[in-house]
Amino acid sequence: MIQNYVSTIQINSTKAEPRSKQKIEAEVEKFRKNCKITSLKGKAVDILKVLDLSSEIYGYEYEVVEDLDLPNNVYAETDLIDRKIYIKESVYNRAAEGSTRDRFTIAHEIGHIIMHTDKIIVCRGEEIKKYEYPEWQADHFAAELLVPVSHIGDLSVDEITNKYKVSKKVAQIRKSRANSLKNPA
């Protein structure tokens, strides 16, 4: 899910307001406070509870749809104009059971709703810097929501995976981010 994108992307895509990792982390912190998600340290976020609560607070809707209602390779999608998230039923159910991929998918879609309901531009053949790429931004939002970098400390990748119920890849990326903040180059 979290992807290491090259510094620019040249595809028919969308472009968002530029956001650094620090800015996204600050937005997630504000989101956590608004949703009263306070006692996370060492615990996994109940992403379905966050979905319910944040939809009320931020005024968006979500709908769990039959799997056939979305393309095979799409687990969920966000309609930014109508402020609505569509989630495959299987994804929602697996998230309820603790599936790391599906928990991340829902957190990613929440990131789109929070950051991208205004100021998205369609680009055709234009280079987009990764910090302007909505998918990269939503990935970073999801990662920070599920594993706050400030809570990592000396946890190992396996400890992060187990405590926060994220994939090993997400845990590795978050650990790397935490280390880069401790030891800036």
N, C-alpha and C positions, 0 to 999 in steps of 0.2 A: 504494500500500500504506500508507505512513505517512499518516495522516489528521489534518487539523487539526480536531479536534472543538471544538464550542462548550463553554463551561465546565460545562454540565450536560447530561445526556442523559436524556430521559424516554421510555423504551420498556420493553417487557417484556424484561429483560436480566439480566445477572449483575453482581454487585458484588464487587470484590476488596478485600483489605486496602489502605488508602490508601498510595500510593507516589509520592514526588516524583521528578522526573528525576534528582536527585542520588542518591537512594536506589537507583534502578534502576541507575544507572551504577556505584555501589559494588557492587551484586549481580553485575553483569556482570564487574567486575574480580575479584571473588572466584571467579566461575565460570571465568574465564580462568586464574587461578592453579591452581584445582583440576584443570583439564584440561591444565595445562602449555602453554597457548597464550601464549608469551612474546615471540617475535620477530615481532611484527605490523607494526611501523612501516613504512609504505609498501608493504605487501603485502596481498593479498586473503586472507581466511580461507578455508581449504579446508573449506567448510561440511559436506561429507559426512564428512570425517575427524572433525570436531567432533561430528557426529551420532553416529557410531560410538563415539567415545571417551566422550562425555558420557553415552550410554545405559548404558555399563558403570559409570562412576563414580557416576552418580546413580540407578541401578537402575530405569530405565524401558525400555520396548521401543518399537520402531518397526517398521512394516510398509509395504512398498511394495505398493500394491494396483492392480488394473486400474482404468483411468480411469472405467469405468462403475460401479464400486463406490461412488463418491462423487458427489453431485449435480454438475451441470454447473458451477455457480458456486463450488464448493468445491474448492480446490487441495490442501488437506490439512486434517486436523482432529485434535484432541487429546482423548482420553478421559481426563479428569482423575482419575476414580475408579480405572480400571484402569492408569493411568500408561502410556498407549500413544499413539503418534503414528501416524496413517494418512496416507500420502503417495501421491498419484496417481503412477503409473509415469512418465507424461510429465513431471511436475514434477521428479521425482528425476533423470530422464535429462537434462533441460534444465539442472538445477542442476549436474550433472556436467560439462556443456559450458560452464558459466559464465553462464547466464542470470541477469541481475540480479534479475528478479522472483521466480524460483524459488529462488534462494539466499536472498532475503529471506523468502520463505514458510517455508522450513525453519528459519531462525533465529527467526522469529516463533513457530513451534510449539515450539521448544526453550524459548523464553521462557515460554510457558504452563506447560510441565512444571516448570521451575525455580521459577516464582513462584506458581503457582495450584493446586497439588495439594491444598492445604488452604485453608480459609477462603474459599470462593466461595459467595456467597449469591444465590439467585434473587430478583429484584425485579420486581414487577408494578406498573407505573404510578408507580413512585417515581423521583424525580429522583436521578441518579447523577452525582457530580462526576467530571470527566474523569480525575482522578488515582486514582479508584476503579474505572475502567472497564478490565476485563481486556484488551480489544483495544488500547486506547491504551498500556497498560503493555507488552504483548507487542511492539507496534510499536517502542516506545522501546528495549526490551531488544535487539531485532533490529538496530536502527540502531547502537546502541552496540557490539554484538558485531562487526558488520561494519566499522564506522568509529569506532574509539575517538576521542572528542572530544579527548582529550589528544594525539592524533597529527596533528591537522589543521594546526596552526600557520598558516603563510601560504599553504597550498595553495589553489589556485583550485578552483572547483566542477568544472571539467573534469579537473583533476589528481586530485581525490578520486574522481570517477567512474571514471577509468582505473586508478588504483592499487588501489583497493579493490573494483572490480567491482560497483558499485552504480548504481542509476538516478540520473539527473540530479536528480530530485525528492528522493531520499534525500540526495544530496550537498549540495543546497541547504539542506535542513533541518539537516544536521550542521554545515555552515559557519555557518549562522545561530546554532546553539547554541554553537559555539566562539566566535563573535564576542560573544555575550551574556555569556559567561564572562570574556572579556577586558575588556569594557566594560560592566560592570553598570550598569543605569539607576538 
